Amino acid sequence: MWSRQPASRRRTLARSMGRATMNADAPLQAAPERVLALLDASRQSIAALAAAVELASRGRAELLALYIEDQDLLDCAGFPFSREVGGRTGLARPLSMDSLTSTLRHQRLRADEALRRAVAGRDIKHSLQVSRGRVVSETLAQAGPGDLLVLGKAGLAGQWGVRLGSTSRALLLRAPCTVVIWDERQPLQPGPLRLYGDAEPLARLAPLFQGLEQLPPMAAPALERHLTQARGGALQLRREALQRLFREDPDLLGRVPVPVVVTDGAPSE
């Protein structure tokens, strides 16, 4: 819920690109009720889990890790002509239900171990929820307006490239809460939270970043050029702004080298 302050007090962030500052009167949203982390045992999701643990720890929020066995993939394994292609070798081999079930079981164990390691030494209420279904639908069923959903940029299917995964893209556009897309190429490190257009700063992200940098609305190519040399920090924008950028360049976020935070709703007046 935004505080009802005069616009002149709320909108006192630096307007010029490149200036990182933080005004004490800038509105900050409350800490999340829960931090949700979608795990699939990929490098991207493990990196996102580290950020989720940090957010939950400093925000004193509950951490819920979600491991979802993909029903669509299981359905495919039921066809006798199904094949899987090795990411390293490029060789095709039969996709059987037994081999897929075994793979999912090992991934679940890896996700459980990753969570155990990530929370070691932290006083965090946490749990791993295992379910089976369509990944986007199952995640949306768990997420609420007060939650913070943290995702890897791409899952296991996208580990050989930098394109934004289809699951991450769908959740960015449809989740009822704030979504953070974490890029495993960039470790947790200090830097400004870059507010694109009329995005408002979030108190729940304050532990991870240093100050604010206000970015005026700009076209997708200009935004990519501005972020190319970014080291640390993140980009925050509203869902409407993200949709406009996607129309210009559907693959933009896959090339952005910093975490991306997407919020819903219009700024307060």
Order of alpha helices (4+ residues) and beta strands (2+ residues): alpha-beta-beta-alpha-beta-alpha-beta-beta-alpha-beta-alpha-beta-alpha-beta-beta-beta-alpha-beta-alpha-alpha-beta
